[in-house]
Amino acid sequence: MERLFKVTAIIILLTSMSIKAQQDKNPNVFLITLDGVRWQDVFTGMDTNLLNSDYTENKELLTSKFMGSSLEENRKLLMPFFWNTIAKEGQLHGNRTKGSKVDLTNKMLFSYPGYNEILTGKADDENIDSNDKNYNKNSTILETANMSNVYKGKVAAFGSWDVFPFIINDKRSGVPVNAGYMDASGDLNEKEKFLNEIQRQAPIVWESVRLDVFTHHFAKEYVKKNHPKLVYISYGETDDFAHGGLFDFYMKSLQNTDALIADLWSFVQNDPIYKDNTYFIITTDHGRGEGIEEGSKWTGHGSDVKGAEHTWLAILGPDIKAIGEVSNGQLYTNQIAPTVAKILNLKIDAEVMLGNPLELN
């Protein structure tokens, strides 16, 4: 009898999930950013000039992990999900060696202005010229969705950097934001309680940026429980390792982030509510320098660093034309928020979100 009860309960649960998935046919979007990751790393793999520089501590180890017999093999070793899945099922924009360009429209070329542009669809150099913890006066696409009838209460954001509550303006927008070393709150499951307990027991490398593994699992547990329709996740380690001149850690972190995104995609594709109705849009907030010379140092970015305006974009989802690595064309970061709005069928003010939504199919 007990076994029959358990089987019946499982059938009822699965049926209710299936019905819920069928009832809500509105698409889902996961907007994901990797802080300060260059287009060169995505499209050409490990930079041999940086490998042979003073930024690298263990050249032999990096060579064994990330160097193959060709550029194509190198980038697959570094970012296997991007090149084994997105390149086959989605789109990758930003390989400037093939004439595909993605650029920022803001002139600051650092994090807060970059995230504002990604999330609002418009640069605001007049008001956002620092990374200070000032509440954003601009409305993000997350706020727009949360204010709509369809997506209200179905939006969430997670970030490794502790400035995100201010960028998203959680007080005004009502969007729940977990960032920096914030604990999960509310009705917590056992894993969330455990994450709360251990996130400060792990090495604290930067007080303002927690390790990405915690951001990832806080986000994943929330998604599993609540099934939000629009999720923003920002991984942050790569930029901070680069600022520290730690090329070894930058490479390993980039590979790890690729694996975290793969884990999230695997969950989405095996969840009846998200499966075949979910888009991943992945990008970065800014580029960075190319080498070791002043004005183009890999450790830096900003208006005085050559190439810091160059970014990239990856898209994966049910109605995305699977053209893989794109050759030629010019895109801008301010097109991302309008693209999210287009997918979610949200009304936006074209005078505020200046970029045109991307043609996805």
Secondary structure as the mmCIF struct_conf table of DSSP 4:
data_model
#
loop_
_struct_conf.conf_type_id
_struct_conf.id
_struct_conf.beg_label_comp_id
_struct_conf.beg_label_asym_id
_struct_conf.beg_label_seq_id
_struct_conf.end_label_comp_id
_struct_conf.end_label_asym_id
_struct_conf.end_label_seq_id
HELX_RH_AL_P HELX_RH_AL_P1 GLU A 2 GLN A 23
BEND BEND1 ASN A 26 ASN A 26
STRN STRN1 ASN A 28 LEU A 34
TURN_TY1_P TURN_TY1_P1 ASP A 35 GLY A 36
HELX_RH_AL_P HELX_RH_AL_P2 TRP A 39 THR A 44
BEND BEND2 MET A 46 MET A 46
HELX_RH_AL_P HELX_RH_AL_P3 THR A 48 LEU A 51
TURN_TY1_P TURN_TY1_P2 ASN A 52 ASN A 52
BEND BEND3 SER A 53 SER A 53
TURN_TY1_P TURN_TY1_P3 ASP A 54 TYR A 55
BEND BEND4 GLU A 57 GLU A 57
HELX_RH_AL_P HELX_RH_AL_P4 LYS A 59 PHE A 66
BEND BEND5 SER A 69 SER A 70
HELX_RH_AL_P HELX_RH_AL_P5 LEU A 71 LEU A 78
HELX_RH_AL_P HELX_RH_AL_P6 PRO A 80 PHE A 81
HELX_RH_PI_P HELX_RH_PI_P1 PHE A 82 ILE A 86
HELX_RH_AL_P HELX_RH_AL_P7 ALA A 87 GLU A 89
BEND BEND6 GLY A 90 GLY A 90
STRN STRN2 GLN A 91 HIS A 93
HELX_RH_3T_P HELX_RH_3T_P1 ARG A 96 LYS A 98
TURN_TY1_P TURN_TY1_P4 GLY A 99 GLY A 99
STRN STRN3 SER A 100 ASP A 103
BEND BEND7 THR A 105 THR A 105
BEND BEND8 LYS A 107 MET A 108
BEND BEND9 PHE A 110 PHE A 110
HELX_RH_AL_P HELX_RH_AL_P8 SER A 111 THR A 120
BEND BEND10 GLY A 121 LYS A 122
TURN_TY1_P TURN_TY1_P5 ASP A 125 ASN A 127
BEND BEND11 SER A 130 SER A 130
BEND BEND12 LYS A 137 ASN A 138
HELX_LH_PP_P HELX_LH_PP_P1 SER A 139 THR A 140
HELX_RH_AL_P HELX_RH_AL_P9 ILE A 141 ASN A 146
TURN_TY1_P TURN_TY1_P6 MET A 147 MET A 147
BEND BEND13 SER A 148 SER A 148
TURN_TY1_P TURN_TY1_P7 ASN A 149 GLY A 153
STRN STRN4 VAL A 155 GLY A 159
BEND BEND14 SER A 160 SER A 160
STRN STRN5 TRP A 161 TRP A 161
TURN_TY1_P TURN_TY1_P8 ASP A 162 VAL A 163
HELX_RH_AL_P HELX_RH_AL_P10 PHE A 164 ILE A 167
TURN_TY1_P TURN_TY1_P9 ILE A 168 ASN A 169
HELX_RH_AL_P HELX_RH_AL_P11 ASP A 170 SER A 173
STRN STRN6 VAL A 177 ALA A 179
TURN_TY1_P TURN_TY1_P10 GLY A 180 TYR A 181
HELX_LH_PP_P HELX_LH_PP_P2 MET A 182 ALA A 184
BEND BEND15 GLY A 186 ASP A 187
HELX_RH_AL_P HELX_RH_AL_P12 GLU A 190 ILE A 198
TURN_TY1_P TURN_TY1_P11 GLN A 199 GLN A 201
BEND BEND16 ALA A 202 ALA A 202
BEND BEND17 VAL A 205 VAL A 205
STRN STRN7 TRP A 206 TRP A 206
TURN_TY1_P TURN_TY1_P12 GLU A 207 SER A 208
STRN STRN8 VAL A 209 VAL A 209
HELX_RH_AL_P HELX_RH_AL_P13 ASP A 212 ASN A 226
BEND BEND18 LYS A 229 LYS A 229
STRN STRN9 LEU A 230 TYR A 235
HELX_RH_AL_P HELX_RH_AL_P14 GLU A 237 HIS A 243
TURN_TY1_P TURN_TY1_P13 GLY A 244 GLY A 245
HELX_RH_AL_P HELX_RH_AL_P15 PHE A 247 GLN A 269
TURN_TY1_P TURN_TY1_P14 ASN A 270 ASN A 270
BEND BEND19 ASP A 271 ASP A 271
TURN_TY1_P TURN_TY1_P15 PRO A 272 ASP A 276
BEND BEND20 ASN A 277 ASN A 277
STRN STRN10 THR A 278 THR A 283
BEND BEND21 ASP A 285 ASP A 285
STRN STRN11 GLY A 291 GLY A 291
BEND BEND22 ILE A 292 GLU A 293
TURN_TY1_P TURN_TY1_P16 GLU A 294 GLY A 295
BEND BEND23 SER A 296 SER A 296
STRN STRN12 LYS A 297 LYS A 297
TURN_TY1_P TURN_TY1_P17 TRP A 298 THR A 299
BEND BEND24 GLY A 302 GLY A 302
TURN_TY1_P TURN_TY1_P18 SER A 303 ASP A 304
BEND BEND25 VAL A 305 VAL A 305
TURN_TY1_P TURN_TY1_P19 LYS A 306 GLU A 309
STRN STRN13 HIS A 310 HIS A 310
STRN STRN14 LEU A 313 LEU A 316
BEND BEND26 GLY A 317 GLY A 317
TURN_TY1_P TURN_TY1_P20 PRO A 318 ASP A 319
STRN STRN15 GLY A 324 GLU A 325
BEND BEND27 ASN A 328 ASN A 328
STRN STRN16 GLY A 329 TYR A 332
HELX_RH_3T_P HELX_RH_3T_P2 THR A 333 GLN A 335
HELX_RH_AL_P HELX_RH_AL_P16 ILE A 336 LEU A 344
TURN_TY1_P TURN_TY1_P21 ASN A 345 ASN A 345
TURN_TY1_P TURN_TY1_P22 ALA A 350 VAL A 352
BEND BEND28 MET A 353 MET A 353
BEND BEND29 GLY A 355 GLY A 355
HELX_LH_PP_P HELX_LH_PP_P3 ASN A 356 LEU A 358
#
